[in-house]
Amino acid sequence: MTYGIRISIAALALAFIGSTVQASAAGPSFAVIDSSAESARVAPAPGSTRDLGHIRAGTKVEILEKRDVKSGMVTVTYYRIPFNGKSGWISQYVTVGPHPSPMR
């Protein structure tokens, strides 16, 4: 049983690490929080159910990192953004973007 858990943790770690993509060398990318909701939830990690806070709709945010996370047959893209002096993660579903540097 312990052996199976170790393999699962190792496989999950490799999948998680392998899915990280840094922002392009051409410059920063930005996204806008979709206006279909009043605000977007910011999480401490991709796919987390915890909240760090919310960002108002229409806010332009810089994308520091992009990570694709596979859950079953679905792959969801998460963006790491600056948030309250730290960083947090938002889902592709709450953004309009990403756009290459700087959007107007």
C-alpha angles and dihedrals in degrees: 000000000000090000091056092049092051092051091048092050092047092049091048091049092050092048091048095048093043092054096060117110121181123221113277121272089237090077141281124325126218138201133193122226106247115253094219088092131036093242145354126238117241115209131197092234137012110283094007118148091211121097129225089181142284137282121215120248114264094031116138112225132187116238110226096176140359123216128182112209120193118212111178107309094340126086116200124192117222126192124211109219137177109265129175094334093313132060134263140176132252129187125245087241093070096049142076102211156336099233128180118255125326117002121200 
